[in-house]
Amino acid sequence: PGAAPLLPSCEAVVMPLPTGEGTDGIVGLDVLNRFDAVEMDWSARPGCCRLYAAGSFTRESWAALARGLDECLLREAGYGLLVLPVRVGGGPPVPALLDTGAAFSTLNGAACDLLG
């Protein structure tokens, strides 16, 4: 833990970003998609992100890793944004953006109206 992952090559765009004090960039899907799996563990602070190298899983190890987990289908909404169906209180599924950096989850007025 704490070691930076090795990226053999990376195309970069240099631009001013409001990333905050103590950060120098943003890790996006272009990097995360290079790995078989990305695990984020927030059980302790600071959190931990584990990146599993491409080809590191067998069919059996994938099955063991996924045992007991729920699966949801993601669709791309453009600009690399990912959308997944979310159910609230047993209501119908509503589309929501997947944002692993959001401090909280929210729904818009249309989704609230649909859910009653």
VOPAGU-2260 file (C-alpha; in pm, 1 decimal, decimal comma):
REM VOPAGU-2260
SITE   aa  ch    i         X         Y         Z
SITE  PRO   A    0       0,0       0,0       0,0
SITE  GLY   A    1     109,3     352,2     -72,3
SITE  ALA   A    2     319,4     267,0    -377,4
SITE  ALA   A    3     235,4     437,0    -705,3
SITE  PRO   A    4     120,1     198,0    -980,7
SITE  LEU   A    5     355,0     153,4   -1273,0
SITE  LEU   A    6     223,5     288,3   -1603,0
SITE  PRO   A    7     457,6     184,9   -1883,3
SITE  SER   A    8     328,4     458,0   -2112,1
SITE  CYS   A    9      70,2     728,3   -2092,2
SITE  GLU   A   10     -51,2    1002,1   -2323,2
SITE  ALA   A   11    -101,7    1322,7   -2129,7
SITE  VAL   A   12    -275,9    1650,4   -2189,7
SITE  VAL   A   13    -124,6    1940,2   -1996,9
SITE  MET   A   14    -388,9    2183,4   -1880,0
SITE  PRO   A   15    -478,6    2383,2   -1571,7
SITE  LEU   A   16    -695,8    2171,4   -1341,4
SITE  PRO   A   17    -866,5    2268,0   -1016,3
SITE  THR   A   18    -749,5    1947,6    -846,1
SITE  GLY   A   19    -682,9    2103,1    -508,7
SITE  GLU   A   20    -384,5    2132,7    -281,0
SITE  GLY   A   21    -149,0    1836,2    -287,9
SITE  THR   A   22    -265,7    1681,0    -616,4
SITE  ASP   A   23    -110,0    1704,3    -957,5
SITE  GLY   A   24    -360,9    1531,6   -1187,0
SITE  ILE   A   25    -664,7    1313,0   -1238,8
SITE  VAL   A   26    -669,0     935,7   -1298,5
SITE  GLY   A   27    -936,3     860,9   -1559,2
SITE  LEU   A   28   -1083,7     566,1   -1746,0
SITE  ASP   A   29    -801,0     577,4   -2000,0
SITE  VAL   A   30    -571,6     452,9   -1721,2
SITE  LEU   A   31    -819,7     238,4   -1524,3
SITE  ASN   A   32    -918,5      45,1   -1838,9
SITE  ARG   A   33    -561,8     -88,6   -1860,6
SITE  PHE   A   34    -631,3    -314,5   -1562,5
SITE  ASP   A   35    -847,0    -626,2   -1521,6
SITE  ALA   A   36    -998,8    -497,3   -1198,4
SITE  VAL   A   37    -993,5    -187,7    -981,7
SITE  GLU   A   38   -1077,7    -231,5    -613,2
SITE  MET   A   39   -1151,0      68,0    -392,8
SITE  ASP   A   40   -1157,8       6,9     -18,5
SITE  TRP   A   41   -1294,0     286,3     200,3
SITE  SER   A   42   -1315,9      80,1     522,6
SITE  ALA   A   43   -1031,0     284,9     668,9
SITE  ARG   A   44    -896,8     633,1     602,3
SITE  PRO   A   45    -709,8     700,9     391,6
SITE  GLY   A   46    -879,6     468,1     145,3
SITE  CYS   A   47    -694,2     217,1     -68,3
SITE  CYS   A   48    -711,2     152,3    -442,8
SITE  ARG   A   49    -581,7    -178,4    -579,3
SITE  LEU   A   50    -516,0    -217,0    -951,6
SITE  TYR   A   51    -503,3    -574,6   -1082,4
SITE  ALA   A   52    -286,3    -614,1   -1390,9
SITE  ALA   A   53    -440,9    -722,5   -1721,3
SITE  GLY   A   54    -431,1   -1100,4   -1754,4
SITE  SER   A   55    -384,4   -1157,7   -1380,4
SITE  PHE   A   56    -715,2   -1342,9   -1335,6
SITE  THR   A   57    -823,6   -1688,0   -1448,7
SITE  ARG   A   58   -1188,6   -1779,7   -1507,2
SITE  GLU   A   59   -1191,3   -1946,3   -1163,6
SITE  SER   A   60   -1034,6   -1650,7    -983,1
SITE  TRP   A   61   -1284,6   -1410,4   -1148,5
SITE  ALA   A   62   -1570,5   -1632,9   -1028,0
SITE  ALA   A   63   -1429,1   -1635,6    -674,2
SITE  LEU   A   64   -1378,4   -1258,4    -678,3
SITE  ALA   A   65   -1736,3   -1194,2    -792,2
SITE  ARG   A   66   -1903,1   -1445,8    -557,4
SITE  GLY   A   67   -2164,1   -1268,5    -343,1
SITE  LEU   A   68   -2146,5    -941,7    -538,0
SITE  ASP   A   69   -2428,7    -778,1    -728,8
SITE  GLU   A   70   -2364,9    -690,1   -1091,8
SITE  CYS   A   71   -2497,9    -387,9   -1275,7
SITE  LEU   A   72   -2453,5    -302,7   -1641,4
SITE  LEU   A   73   -2281,4      22,4   -1724,1
SITE  ARG   A   74   -2334,5     223,7   -2039,3
SITE  GLU   A   75   -2121,7     505,7   -2170,5
SITE  ALA   A   76   -2284,6     846,6   -2184,6
SITE  GLY   A   77   -2010,8    1021,8   -2380,6
SITE  TYR   A   78   -1690,0    1189,0   -2263,5
SITE  GLY   A   79   -1610,2     863,5   -2081,5
SITE  LEU   A   80   -1895,6     911,2   -1833,3
SITE  LEU   A   81   -2057,4     590,8   -1709,2
SITE  VAL   A   82   -2427,2     546,0   -1627,7
SITE  LEU   A   83   -2584,0     267,8   -1422,7
SITE  PRO   A   84   -2945,4     188,1   -1329,5
SITE  VAL   A   85   -3023,8     265,0    -962,7
SITE  ARG   A   86   -3326,2     148,0    -762,5
SITE  VAL   A   87   -3439,8     350,0    -461,7
SITE  GLY   A   88   -3685,8     205,7    -213,0
SITE  GLY   A   89   -3805,7     -68,9    -448,9
SITE  GLY   A   90   -3902,4     183,6    -718,4
SITE  PRO   A   91   -3824,7     155,7   -1087,8
SITE  PRO   A   92   -3462,5     188,1   -1197,0
SITE  VAL   A   93   -3343,2     539,5   -1280,0
SITE  PRO   A   94   -3018,4     616,4   -1467,6
SITE  ALA   A   95   -2741,0     773,1   -1259,1
SITE  LEU   A   96   -2383,2     876,7   -1332,5
SITE  LEU   A   97   -2115,1     667,8   -1163,1
SITE  ASP   A   98   -1883,3     909,6    -982,4
SITE  THR   A   99   -1625,8     741,0    -760,5
SITE  GLY   A  100   -1510,3    1078,1    -631,4
SITE  ALA   A  101   -1846,4    1224,0    -530,4
SITE  ALA   A  102   -1885,1    1307,1    -161,9
SITE  PHE   A  103   -2255,6    1216,2    -169,3
SITE  SER   A  104   -2523,4    1066,6    -396,2
SITE  THR   A  105   -2821,3    1262,4    -526,4
SITE  LEU   A  106   -3116,1    1243,9    -766,8
SITE  ASN   A  107   -3266,5    1518,1    -981,5
SITE  GLY   A  108   -3628,1    1634,3    -961,5
SITE  ALA   A  109   -3745,0    1413,2   -1249,6
SITE  ALA   A  110   -3616,1    1099,2   -1076,2
SITE  CYS   A  111   -3776,2    1204,7    -746,2
SITE  ASP   A  112   -4109,4    1260,2    -923,1
SITE  LEU   A  113   -4085,9     915,7   -1087,3
SITE  LEU   A  114   -4007,8     751,4    -753,2
SITE  GLY   A  115   -4289,8     935,4    -575,6
